[in-house]
Amino acid sequence: MMRFLYNTGIRLYCFLIWAVSFRNPKARKWLSGRKNLFEKIQKEVVPGEPLLWFHVSSLGEFEQARPVIEGVRKDFPGYRILLTFFSPSGYELKKDYPMVDYVYYLPLDTPRNASRFLDIVHPDKVFFVKYEFWFNFLTELKKRGIPTYIFSALFRPSQFFFRPWGKWFRKALKAYTHIFVQNQSSAGILKKFGFENVSISGDTRLDRVAQIARAASRLPKLEQFCAGNKVIVAGSTWLEDEVLFVNYVNECTHKVKFVVAPHEVNEHSLERIISALKRPYILYSADSAPEQLKSAEVLIVDGYGYLVSVYRYAKVAYIGGGFTTGIHSILEPAVYGMPVVFGPDYHKFHEAEEMIQLGAAHSISNYDELNNLFESYLNDPVRLENEGHFASQYVESNRGASEKIVRYFFEK
């Protein structure tokens, strides 16, 4: 019965994607990217060569997979690497990623698709990342005896696997040859339910953010804008974040500059920030003279791909999403050695909880809390320096997961 309900739900999901695709560009890409997918894979994948298959949901999971993929490519160049995405937001940005040989959308998780896909690609090993539990693919992989792993995984008691009715869903987890989890609580819940093939390896994102920091470009515009001032960056913001942050910007009496980088860059998001500001601002894309950059008090990042480099110029980072969908990456600013601030929806992110315990991060629920925290940082440089040190130490001390995982995979 549960298998029937699952397969029915998968097909219903596909129908709903089709229904909204007439007015939703992302849904249209989800469908069009899977059109004639098997014919494309059949034509492009070279049969008979050793092949590793990595599957990620979207861009965030890709960033977790990336240091492992690149470690495999470096240490085991004899393998072809196939990468699949579930979401257009990952596929569209990384379909030309040069460290892999093939990039595709994941076919819809039906029994027929799973069998057909594996008949074509014949992977030697398979790697899933974080929250990927496609029942039909996992069932078929186990049936064929293909070693299958998941890494950077997180588990919580509230997940459906561990509910009284979750026994059927735990069958999907039993398909994994080994499960690499981020923390002790994840390992504990799995072992409570009889899973012994579990290791605590940490989060591969820590390795990735360290890579990003080393490769981050210098931004001459930011250097001219900062001009020796303290800088507070608000990254990946939504409306709810901007209401609080821009209010502080307007009321701040300290000699400090601000950068705002909305999560969605479009005419609407830029206009709502600009209309709320009472301070002189400048757009990053503007062709500005050095004098204009120096005189502006707020810089609005109106493009994508800059934020990881922007953080290097800041002393404090406010990270958006904590009042809406859940916080965005707090590790990207932390690697540069600054305290991180975010809204109340952070409890699914263990790095946020750990950094709060260390004093490297803080959650705020309203404007007064944000105002008091920022004022404390600007009035107490020793606190600011200490908490920034805690943040960078957190990243540094938790690196190394990717190397552990690559070594384990290929010792088997």
Wavefront OBJ file of the C-alpha trace (Angstrom):
o trace
v 0.000 0.000 0.000
v 2.766 2.492 0.944
v 4.601 1.817 -2.308
v 1.385 2.499 -4.242
v 0.802 5.747 -2.346
v 4.412 6.846 -2.896
v 4.320 6.183 -6.643
v 0.941 7.885 -6.918
v 2.339 10.887 -5.051
v 5.326 11.081 -7.408
v 3.049 11.156 -10.453
v 0.761 13.701 -8.799
v 3.772 15.900 -8.110
v 4.706 15.752 -11.790
v 1.136 16.682 -12.748
v 1.207 19.682 -10.415
v 4.516 20.825 -11.923
v 2.900 20.624 -15.345
v -0.170 22.534 -14.115
v 1.841 25.487 -12.811
v 4.350 25.463 -15.666
v 2.115 27.667 -17.820
v 2.949 30.631 -15.586
v 6.022 29.494 -13.671
v 9.371 29.585 -15.559
v 11.101 27.316 -13.049
v 8.435 24.635 -13.466
v 8.764 24.894 -17.256
v 12.502 24.316 -16.992
v 11.889 21.346 -14.680
v 9.726 19.754 -17.396
v 11.652 20.790 -20.495
v 14.931 19.629 -18.971
v 13.531 16.116 -18.680
v 12.117 15.984 -22.199
v 13.843 13.257 -24.245
v 16.215 12.829 -21.303
v 16.826 9.120 -21.742
v 17.609 9.511 -25.433
v 20.156 12.194 -24.559
v 21.800 10.070 -21.870
v 21.868 7.023 -24.144
v 23.572 9.050 -26.858
v 26.179 10.748 -24.673
v 27.256 8.303 -21.951
v 30.106 6.093 -23.109
v 29.223 2.478 -22.212
v 31.673 0.233 -20.437
v 33.818 2.897 -18.782
v 34.150 3.091 -14.967
v 31.570 5.641 -13.841
v 30.601 7.355 -10.591
v 27.187 8.927 -10.189
v 26.675 11.913 -7.860
v 23.155 13.183 -7.253
v 22.262 16.496 -5.597
v 18.982 18.291 -5.174
v 19.980 21.843 -5.993
v 22.783 24.388 -5.816
v 23.315 24.205 -2.058
v 23.753 20.452 -2.117
v 26.019 20.775 -5.133
v 28.323 22.986 -3.080
v 28.433 20.229 -0.463
v 29.228 17.623 -3.114
v 31.792 19.735 -4.916
v 34.846 19.156 -2.687
v 34.175 15.401 -2.775
v 33.758 15.410 -6.566
v 36.965 17.361 -6.994
v 38.802 15.108 -4.556
v 37.703 12.059 -6.537
v 38.655 13.696 -9.833
v 42.116 14.489 -8.493
v 42.864 11.164 -6.805
v 40.992 8.771 -9.115
v 41.130 10.227 -12.640
v 40.253 6.903 -14.255
v 36.561 7.331 -13.456
v 33.998 9.182 -15.514
v 31.728 11.300 -13.303
v 28.007 11.799 -13.871
v 26.161 14.515 -11.953
v 22.384 14.814 -11.691
v 20.197 17.590 -10.278
v 16.601 17.544 -9.173
v 16.081 21.312 -9.375
v 16.534 23.746 -12.276
v 18.209 26.252 -9.956
v 21.163 23.893 -9.637
v 21.179 22.413 -13.119
v 20.956 25.704 -15.025
v 23.905 27.194 -13.151
v 26.148 24.112 -13.179
v 25.315 22.241 -16.393
v 28.746 23.210 -17.752
v 30.681 22.345 -14.586
v 34.053 21.216 -15.979
v 35.013 18.729 -13.256
v 32.417 16.171 -14.346
v 31.804 14.402 -17.638
v 27.998 14.424 -17.751
v 25.326 16.633 -16.177
v 21.606 15.779 -16.349
v 18.333 16.213 -14.551
v 17.310 13.298 -12.357
v 14.495 11.369 -14.056
v 11.237 11.251 -12.136
v 11.502 8.595 -9.408
v 9.315 5.835 -10.833
v 10.262 2.136 -10.887
v 10.510 2.138 -14.683
v 12.664 5.270 -14.819
v 15.013 4.006 -12.127
v 15.553 0.718 -13.958
v 15.975 2.372 -17.342
v 18.427 4.975 -16.045
v 20.655 2.388 -14.378
v 20.537 0.158 -17.473
v 22.090 3.026 -19.435
v 24.683 4.491 -17.064
v 25.802 1.355 -15.126
v 27.446 3.263 -12.221
v 30.187 1.593 -10.207
v 29.368 3.658 -7.123
v 26.617 6.151 -6.323
v 26.720 9.178 -4.018
v 23.748 11.122 -2.697
v 23.961 14.315 -0.656
v 22.164 15.398 2.532
v 18.406 14.825 2.061
v 18.108 12.670 -1.049
v 15.892 9.626 -0.399
v 14.341 8.576 -3.713
v 12.714 5.265 -2.885
v 12.580 3.661 -6.347
v 16.133 4.606 -7.272
v 17.437 3.364 -3.929
v 15.447 0.137 -4.186
v 16.813 -0.565 -7.661
v 20.382 0.258 -6.622
v 20.162 -2.168 -3.706
v 18.603 -4.836 -5.921
v 21.562 -4.568 -8.306
v 24.140 -4.571 -5.524
v 25.605 -1.186 -6.509
v 27.482 0.463 -3.595
v 25.469 3.545 -2.641
v 26.391 6.218 -0.124
v 24.995 9.414 1.309
v 27.147 12.112 2.893
v 26.627 15.369 4.783
v 23.323 13.840 5.878
v 21.235 15.219 8.737
v 18.516 13.389 10.631
v 16.034 14.593 13.235
v 13.486 12.645 15.334
v 10.660 14.575 13.649
v 11.465 13.180 10.183
v 8.991 10.717 8.701
v 11.534 7.855 8.845
v 11.286 7.805 12.626
v 7.572 8.280 13.134
v 5.388 5.331 14.220
v 4.245 4.919 10.614
v 7.723 5.366 9.126
v 8.904 1.741 8.916
v 8.306 1.570 5.154
v 10.317 4.741 4.550
v 13.245 3.363 6.546
v 13.591 0.762 3.805
v 15.019 3.528 1.631
v 17.755 4.170 4.188
v 18.661 0.479 4.213
v 19.732 0.768 0.584
v 22.727 2.855 1.591
v 25.981 0.968 1.909
v 27.178 3.629 4.340
v 25.683 6.802 5.771
v 27.942 9.761 6.582
v 26.225 12.195 8.933
v 27.146 15.675 10.040
v 26.765 15.298 13.806
v 26.313 13.047 16.809
v 22.559 13.581 17.110
v 22.038 12.288 13.560
v 24.143 9.222 14.290
v 22.265 8.650 17.536
v 18.806 8.620 15.980
v 19.925 6.200 13.248
v 21.576 3.836 15.707
v 18.461 3.918 17.873
v 16.615 2.409 14.914
v 19.216 -0.264 14.258
v 21.494 1.360 11.660
v 25.133 0.455 12.292
v 26.580 1.553 8.928
v 26.920 5.149 10.136
v 29.910 7.461 10.538
v 30.182 11.041 11.771
v 32.251 12.801 9.129
v 31.107 16.396 9.505
v 29.808 18.740 6.838
v 31.641 19.012 3.515
v 30.422 22.609 3.223
v 33.178 23.612 5.624
v 35.734 22.420 3.089
v 33.898 24.204 0.309
v 33.687 27.581 2.041
v 37.394 27.398 2.768
v 37.999 26.787 -0.950
v 35.734 29.703 -1.830
v 37.517 32.042 0.557
v 40.911 31.148 -0.887
v 39.670 31.735 -4.449
v 37.502 34.798 -3.768
v 38.233 37.742 -6.038
v 39.152 41.152 -4.750
v 36.534 43.739 -5.612
v 38.058 47.170 -6.310
v 34.640 48.835 -6.029
v 34.188 47.427 -2.534
v 37.638 48.589 -1.536
v 36.884 52.107 -2.687
v 33.465 52.025 -1.037
v 34.814 50.770 2.287
v 37.688 53.277 2.392
v 38.872 52.083 5.792
v 35.433 52.105 7.438
v 33.817 49.273 9.348
v 31.320 47.464 7.112
v 28.196 45.482 7.971
v 26.859 43.212 5.211
v 23.315 41.919 4.922
v 23.414 38.925 2.577
v 20.648 36.916 0.894
v 17.937 39.105 2.376
v 14.183 38.884 2.018
v 11.615 41.588 2.723
v 11.312 40.670 6.407
v 15.085 40.950 6.862
v 15.308 44.229 5.000
v 12.625 45.893 7.136
v 14.810 45.385 10.217
v 18.189 45.939 8.615
v 17.311 49.076 6.645
v 15.688 50.551 9.758
v 19.014 50.135 11.554
v 20.887 51.614 8.611
v 18.653 54.703 8.694
v 19.024 55.186 12.462
v 22.690 54.267 12.921
v 24.850 57.096 14.338
v 28.215 55.323 14.013
v 30.776 55.880 11.276
v 30.039 52.636 9.430
v 29.095 51.550 5.923
v 26.518 48.980 4.858
v 26.144 46.492 2.020
v 22.790 44.902 1.138
v 22.608 41.883 -1.186
v 19.014 40.676 -1.694
v 18.440 36.972 -2.252
v 16.404 37.679 -5.373
v 17.819 40.423 -7.565
v 15.062 41.995 -9.607
v 13.406 45.334 -10.145
v 10.947 44.766 -7.310
v 13.526 43.774 -4.682
v 15.841 46.631 -5.585
v 13.026 49.174 -5.516
v 11.803 48.103 -2.064
v 15.323 48.558 -0.630
v 15.909 51.886 -2.341
v 12.520 53.301 -1.355
v 13.139 52.458 2.320
v 16.648 53.949 2.517
v 17.257 57.419 3.935
v 21.003 57.269 3.395
v 22.985 57.923 0.219
v 23.336 54.681 -1.701
v 24.903 53.341 -4.850
v 24.290 50.243 -6.970
v 27.195 47.869 -7.452
v 26.543 47.755 -11.203
v 26.643 51.547 -11.551
v 29.525 53.128 -13.407
v 30.608 55.158 -10.406
v 33.542 57.477 -9.883
v 35.762 56.787 -6.837
v 34.400 59.914 -5.147
v 30.841 58.604 -5.458
v 31.818 55.258 -3.956
v 33.538 56.941 -1.036
v 30.629 59.273 -0.311
v 27.924 56.570 -0.506
v 26.933 55.014 2.830
v 25.067 52.005 1.425
v 26.049 49.751 -1.465
v 23.335 47.564 -2.988
v 24.595 44.423 -4.742
v 22.354 44.199 -7.803
v 23.857 41.070 -9.344
v 24.689 37.455 -8.607
v 28.002 35.819 -7.777
v 29.558 38.649 -5.768
v 28.434 37.896 -2.246
v 31.146 35.393 -1.318
v 33.736 38.028 -2.201
v 31.794 40.862 -0.578
v 31.949 39.175 2.822
v 35.711 39.519 3.012
v 35.284 43.290 3.474
v 32.851 43.056 6.396
v 33.167 43.030 10.175
v 29.655 41.687 10.826
v 27.261 39.735 8.607
v 23.496 39.580 8.816
v 22.182 36.543 6.922
v 18.674 36.526 5.500
v 15.998 33.864 5.433
v 15.501 33.484 9.164
v 12.027 34.985 9.033
v 10.878 33.060 5.951
v 12.341 29.893 4.432
v 15.203 29.241 6.852
v 18.603 30.910 6.987
v 20.964 30.987 4.044
v 24.653 30.103 4.355
v 26.257 31.452 7.516
v 29.524 29.638 6.817
v 30.449 31.849 3.854
v 30.892 34.947 6.047
v 32.141 33.008 9.086
v 35.193 31.758 7.194
v 36.428 35.367 7.015
v 36.305 35.737 10.784
v 33.187 37.722 11.667
v 30.172 37.130 13.908
v 26.976 36.200 12.115
v 23.430 37.376 12.877
v 20.164 35.877 11.604
v 16.452 35.502 12.289
v 14.672 32.897 14.448
v 14.167 30.121 11.870
v 17.546 28.425 12.210
v 16.877 25.217 14.164
v 17.270 22.909 11.158
v 20.841 24.160 10.717
v 23.141 22.503 13.197
v 26.038 24.836 12.327
v 23.882 27.763 13.477
v 23.159 26.086 16.807
v 26.811 25.193 17.312
v 28.022 28.692 16.448
v 25.471 30.234 18.822
v 26.812 28.002 21.596
v 30.342 29.182 20.800
v 29.333 32.847 20.819
v 30.132 33.213 17.111
v 26.522 33.732 16.009
v 23.295 35.231 17.354
v 19.626 34.914 16.495
v 17.347 37.948 16.703
v 13.552 38.059 16.610
v 12.835 41.781 16.330
v 14.326 45.172 15.656
v 15.272 45.951 19.253
v 17.362 42.790 19.468
v 19.113 43.560 16.179
v 19.741 47.174 17.219
v 21.173 46.190 20.594
v 23.456 43.578 19.068
v 24.843 45.840 16.353
v 25.316 48.685 18.844
v 27.229 46.345 21.135
v 29.551 45.317 18.305
v 30.217 48.888 17.233
v 30.770 50.101 20.806
v 32.899 47.146 21.886
v 35.651 46.289 19.372
v 37.058 43.614 21.712
v 33.776 41.701 21.625
v 33.636 42.065 17.856
v 37.162 40.728 17.458
v 36.642 37.823 19.867
v 33.415 36.638 18.276
v 34.938 36.934 14.822
v 37.798 34.732 16.001
v 35.301 32.167 17.324
v 33.643 32.090 13.883
v 36.831 31.499 11.912
v 37.967 28.870 14.411
v 34.675 27.032 14.029
v 35.205 26.717 10.281
v 38.843 25.753 10.595
v 38.317 23.129 13.299
v 35.500 21.406 11.397
v 37.208 21.066 8.032
v 38.341 17.744 6.585
v 35.068 15.885 5.983
v 35.639 15.610 2.228
v 39.008 13.931 2.598
v 37.596 11.415 5.093
v 34.734 10.551 2.765
v 36.846 10.151 -0.373
v 39.298 7.946 1.487
v 36.528 5.733 2.859
v 34.757 5.340 -0.483
v 37.810 4.103 -2.275
v 39.119 1.853 0.448
v 36.005 -0.271 -0.146
l 1 2 3 4 5 6 7 8 9 10 11 12 13 14 15 16 17 18 19 20 21 22 23 24 25 26 27 28 29 30 31 32 33 34 35 36 37 38 39 40 41 42 43 44 45 46 47 48 49 50 51 52 53 54 55 56 57 58 59 60 61 62 63 64 65 66 67 68 69 70 71 72 73 74 75 76 77 78 79 80 81 82 83 84 85 86 87 88 89 90 91 92 93 94 95 96 97 98 99 100 101 102 103 104 105 106 107 108 109 110 111 112 113 114 115 116 117 118 119 120 121 122 123 124 125 126 127 128 129 130 131 132 133 134 135 136 137 138 139 140 141 142 143 144 145 146 147 148 149 150 151 152 153 154 155 156 157 158 159 160 161 162 163 164 165 166 167 168 169 170 171 172 173 174 175 176 177 178 179 180 181 182 183 184 185 186 187 188 189 190 191 192 193 194 195 196 197 198 199 200 201 202 203 204 205 206 207 208 209 210 211 212 213 214 215 216 217 218 219 220 221 222 223 224 225 226 227 228 229 230 231 232 233 234 235 236 237 238 239 240 241 242 243 244 245 246 247 248 249 250 251 252 253 254 255 256 257 258 259 260 261 262 263 264 265 266 267 268 269 270 271 272 273 274 275 276 277 278 279 280 281 282 283 284 285 286 287 288 289 290 291 292 293 294 295 296 297 298 299 300 301 302 303 304 305 306 307 308 309 310 311 312 313 314 315 316 317 318 319 320 321 322 323 324 325 326 327 328 329 330 331 332 333 334 335 336 337 338 339 340 341 342 343 344 345 346 347 348 349 350 351 352 353 354 355 356 357 358 359 360 361 362 363 364 365 366 367 368 369 370 371 372 373 374 375 376 377 378 379 380 381 382 383 384 385 386 387 388 389 390 391 392 393 394 395 396 397 398 399 400 401 402 403 404 405 406 407 408 409 410 411 412
